[in-house]
Amino acid sequence: MLSLLVTLTTNVLIILSLVFIFGLLVERLDSRSPLAHGLLIGLLFGVFSVFNMAQAVYVEPGIIVDMRGPFMLAAGVFGGWPGALGGAGLGALYRGLGIGGIGTLPGIGALVTNASVGALLYKRRVPWWMWIGLGVVSVGISVLWGGVLLPPESGRLFIGQFAPAALILYPLTALAIGSVMTWQQKQAQLGIDLRRSEARFRALFNQNYQFVGLLRPDGTVIEINDSALSYAGVEAADVVGQPFWETLWWAYDPAEREKLKGAIRQAAQGRTITYQTHAAGAGGRTLPIDFTLKPVIDADGSVIMLIPEGHDRSGEATVEALTHFIEDSAHHLRSPLTVIKTSLYLGAAANQLADEAVVRARDALPADACEQVRPELEQAAGHISQVNRRLMHIQQAADNLHSLIESTLSLSHLDQDTPVHATVDLRALVHKETTQFTPVAAERRIQLDVHVPDEPVLVAGQADQLRLVVQNLVENAVRYTPEAGRIGVSLTTVDHTAMLRVWDSGIGIPQEDLTRIFTRFYRSQNGKDFTQRGTGLGLAIVKKTVELHKGRIEVESKVGEGSAFTITLPVVSPPRTG
């Protein structure tokens, strides 16, 4: 009995060493397909079982005592059915051809049964106590097959020598194999997760910021992202390990380097430092950036790392300059345009008076007046009429320019994201603004239907901005709806949300244009055919205003049938009832 335990224990220790070595291959196996992974696991444990059977203790010719049971369990648990098939197949081949004898059938039966039991637990959590239980079950499987298929005398001899040693070693071996391989798989998964996290971090590190890095608390560079390296025209090896203030980004100004050294000292004490500066790049260029130094603090409150970030401000500066240019230009155009419109009005009035005077003079001539006077008056009347038409065209152009200037200024103000504070009664605003279009709609025989609730609909916003939304939508509907068409404006509340809908039976918008109609200065192709065209800014103003008011705008349209714009805005409080 003692010699049997010593022999089997030696074999188990050798196999466990091989299992530990196998752990070095786990990550590579996990990268393969489930079928290939399972077969490799099974073949590996099949080799272990063959080795063990080759070192087995013979009870009598053809009957051996070995430790293959726990190995077949592990082949199934860690390799699934492919593992069970590979392990049991290889083990059975050696048991039948390499050893043979009367113990072949019960030996193969035990191999297959153990592997199948293990496969039933594939990808399930197997705690330590279950591995001990599986070891005991494996002993029972071998005893059952030996007792059934071996001759009675041989069966009793096998069970008598096998069972006492197996009841000690099988559960311990199963526990050891299960614990070692479970630990190895967890370590492998941790390694995979760590590499994936590192890949995700590097992706964010290299793409999300214009400039980002990692520094030691003393300012030594640990890592710099690709964007910053590319901008400076350097490699990571050129800056890693160097003091941050001595790198190319700050080489243009000694004062900036000193300022950065001071900022690093403050950040190393746990403070977040933010200021605006310039970063130098390849070719002597500089870039305005918002620069931040953030300390990374561990659980003990110690600063273990600094994160420098730089965000490109050149785009903001360009937008800001463009906004100022637009505002200045619009304001400078306003005054002369007002003079032009006033002069046009006075000229039109004077021309009208001259026309009336010519008509009166012509009508006052006696029938026998000189024939030369009447033709001259007729010619003068024609000239006056022609001047009137030209003045009307100039007036229309001036009105369009005035509308463009006002729309541009409105968009410029909206771009500044003015905070919204006031409470606006959307019901009263919609009713008032749509009423102004009633005469124009009636003149063109367009039916204008307006439906608003009886109670106020309160939203948080700015009345002037919301007024432009309603004006632009209704004005567009009137402009692009042919005579005798229909326009509808409705305001409802649903679930504390105000819903404004403006629809028409007009020319509609092509599907390919629907995604671009809110772009500044964009006009749909079929809308360009109309004599009265807008500035191309109305819908851009509508969309920007709605977004600033935390709302949403949607459009539905079909060419030849009309369009419908739906705006939803959060209400301040539910509408009152009763």
Long-range contacts (C-beta under 8 A, 24 or more apart in sequence): 1-161, 1-164, 1-165, 4-57, 4-65, 4-161, 4-165, 5-165, 5-168, 5-169, 7-55, 7-57, 8-57, 8-65, 8-66, 8-67, 8-165, 8-169, 9-169, 10-55, 11-51, 11-52, 11-55, 11-66, 11-67, 12-67, 12-169, 12-172, 12-173, 12-176, 14-51, 15-48, 15-51, 15-52, 15-67, 15-71, 16-173, 16-176, 16-177, 16-180, 18-48, 19-48, 19-177, 19-180, 19-181, 20-180, 20-184, 22-181, 22-184, 23-180, 23-181, 23-183, 23-184, 23-187, 23-188, 26-184, 26-185, 26-187, 26-188, 27-188, 27-191, 27-192, 30-185, 30-188, 30-189, 30-192, 34-80, 34-82, 35-82, 37-79, 37-82, 38-79, 38-80, 38-81, 38-82, 38-83, 38-86, 39-79, 39-82, 39-83, 39-85, 39-86, 40-79, 40-86, 41-75, 41-78, 41-79, 41-82, 41-83, 41-86, 41-87, 42-75, 42-79, 42-82, 42-83, 42-84, 42-85, 42-86, 42-87, 42-88, 42-89, 42-90, 42-115, 43-86, 43-87, 43-90, 44-75, 44-87, 45-71, 45-72, 45-74, 45-75, 45-79, 45-83, 45-87, 46-75, 46-86, 46-87, 46-88, 46-89, 46-90, 46-91, 47-90, 49-87, 49-90, 49-91, 49-94, 49-111, 50-90, 50-91, 50-94, 50-98, 53-91, 53-94, 53-95, 53-98, 53-99, 54-94, 54-98, 57-161, 59-154, 59-157, 59-158, 59-161, 59-162, 60-154, 60-157, 61-101, 62-99, 62-100, 62-101, 62-102, 62-103, 62-104, 63-101, 63-102, 63-103, 63-146, 63-150, 63-154, 63-157, 63-158, 64-99, 64-103, 64-107, 65-158, 65-161, 65-162, 65-165, 65-166, 67-169, 67-170, 67-173, 68-110, 68-111, 68-114, 69-110, 69-114, 69-135, 69-138, 69-139, 69-141, 69-142, 69-166, 69-170, 70-114, 70-134, 70-135, 70-138, 70-170, 70-173, 70-174, 70-177, 71-177, 72-110, 72-111, 72-114, 72-115, 72-118, 72-138, 73-114, 73-115, 73-117, 73-118, 73-134, 73-135, 73-138, 73-174, 73-177, 74-118, 74-174, 74-177, 74-178, 74-181, 75-115, 75-118, 76-114, 76-115, 76-116, 76-117, 76-118, 76-119, 76-120, 76-121, 76-122, 77-118, 77-119, 77-121, 77-122, 77-126, 77-178, 78-118, 78-122, 78-181, 78-185, 79-119, 79-122, 80-119, 80-122, 80-123, 81-119, 81-122, 83-115, 83-118, 83-119, 83-122, 84-115, 84-116, 84-118, 84-119, 85-115, 87-111, 87-115, 88-112, 88-114, 88-115, 88-116, 102-150, 102-151, 102-154, 103-146, 103-150, 103-154, 103-158, 105-145, 105-149, 106-142, 106-145, 106-146, 106-148, 106-149, 106-150, 107-145, 109-145, 109-149, 110-141, 110-142, 110-145, 110-146, 113-141, 113-145, 114-138, 114-141, 117-141, 126-178, 126-182, 128-175, 128-178, 128-179, 131-171, 131-174, 131-175, 131-177, 131-178, 131-179, 132-171, 132-174, 132-175, 133-171, 134-171, 134-174, 134-178, 135-170, 135-171, 135-172, 135-173, 135-174, 135-175, 136-167, 136-170, 136-171, 138-166, 138-170, 138-174, 139-163, 139-166, 139-167, 139-170, 142-166, 209-309, 209-310, 209-311, 210-289, 210-310, 210-311, 210-312, 211-249, 211-279, 211-289, 211-308, 211-309, 211-310, 211-311, 212-307, 212-308, 212-309, 212-310, 213-244, 213-307, 213-308, 214-305, 214-306, 214-307, 215-244, 215-264, 215-305, 215-306, 215-307, 215-308, 216-305, 216-306, 217-268, 217-295, 217-303, 217-304, 217-305, 217-306, 218-243, 218-264, 218-268, 219-243, 219-244, 219-245, 219-261, 219-264, 219-268, 219-306, 220-244, 221-247, 222-305, 228-279, 228-310, 231-279, 231-281, 231-282, 231-287, 232-280, 232-281, 232-282, 233-281, 233-282, 233-283, 244-308, 248-280, 248-281, 249-279, 249-280, 249-281, 250-279, 250-280, 251-280, 252-278, 252-280, 252-286, 263-293, 264-293, 264-306, 266-293, 267-293, 267-294, 267-295, 267-303, 267-306, 268-295, 268-303, 268-306, 269-295, 269-303, 270-295, 270-297, 270-301, 270-303, 271-295, 276-313, 279-310, 287-312, 287-313, 287-314, 288-312, 288-313, 288-314, 288-317, 289-313, 319-415, 323-412, 323-415, 323-416, 326-408, 326-409, 326-412, 327-409, 327-412, 330-405, 330-408, 330-409, 330-412, 331-409, 333-401, 333-405, 334-405, 337-398, 337-401, 337-402, 337-405, 340-398, 341-395, 341-398, 341-399, 341-402, 344-391, 344-394, 344-395, 344-398, 345-395, 347-391, 348-388, 348-391, 348-392, 348-395, 351-384, 351-387, 351-388, 351-391, 352-388, 354-384, 355-381, 355-384, 355-385, 355-388, 358-384, 400-535, 403-534, 403-535, 404-535, 404-537, 407-535, 407-537, 407-538, 407-541, 408-537, 410-465, 410-468, 410-537, 410-541, 411-520, 411-537, 411-540, 411-541, 411-544, 414-465, 414-541, 414-544, 414-545, 414-548, 415-544, 417-548, 418-462, 418-548, 420-460, 420-461, 420-462, 420-548, 420-549, 421-460, 422-460, 422-461, 422-462, 422-463, 423-458, 423-459, 423-460, 423-572, 424-458, 424-459, 424-460, 424-461, 424-462, 424-463, 424-466, 425-456, 425-457, 425-458, 426-457, 426-458, 426-459, 426-466, 426-491, 426-498, 426-500, 426-569, 427-452, 427-453, 427-455, 427-456, 427-457, 427-491, 428-456, 429-463, 429-466, 429-467, 429-470, 430-470, 430-489, 430-491, 430-500, 433-467, 433-470, 433-471, 433-474, 434-470, 434-474, 434-489, 437-474, 437-475, 437-478, 440-478, 441-478, 441-487, 444-478, 444-481, 444-483, 445-483, 445-484, 446-478, 446-481, 446-483, 446-484, 446-485, 446-486, 446-487, 447-485, 447-486, 447-487, 448-487, 448-488, 448-489, 449-486, 449-487, 449-488, 449-489, 450-488, 450-489, 450-490, 451-488, 451-489, 451-490, 451-491, 452-490, 452-491, 453-491, 453-492, 453-493, 453-575, 455-575, 455-576, 455-577, 456-575, 456-576, 457-491, 457-493, 457-498, 457-571, 457-575, 458-571, 458-572, 458-573, 459-498, 459-549, 459-569, 459-570, 459-571, 459-572, 460-549, 460-570, 460-572, 461-549, 461-569, 465-545, 465-548, 465-549, 466-545, 466-549, 468-541, 468-542, 468-545, 469-500, 469-541, 469-542, 469-545, 469-546, 469-567, 470-500, 470-502, 472-538, 472-539, 472-541, 472-542, 473-502, 473-542, 473-565, 474-502, 475-534, 475-538, 476-534, 476-538, 476-539, 477-502, 477-503, 477-504, 477-506, 477-563, 479-530, 479-532, 479-533, 479-534, 480-504, 480-506, 480-507, 480-527, 480-530, 480-563, 481-505, 481-506, 481-507, 481-562, 482-506, 482-507, 485-562, 493-571, 493-574, 493-575, 496-570, 496-571, 496-573, 496-574, 497-568, 497-569, 497-570, 497-571, 498-568, 498-569, 498-570, 498-571, 499-566, 499-567, 499-568, 500-566, 500-567, 500-568, 500-569, 501-564, 501-565, 501-566, 501-567, 502-564, 502-565, 503-562, 503-563, 503-564, 503-565, 504-562, 504-563, 504-564, 505-561, 505-562, 506-562, 506-563, 507-559, 507-560, 507-562, 508-557, 508-558, 508-559, 508-560, 508-561, 508-562, 508-563, 509-555, 509-557, 509-559, 509-563, 510-559, 511-557, 514-555, 514-557, 517-555, 518-542, 518-543, 518-553, 526-559, 542-567
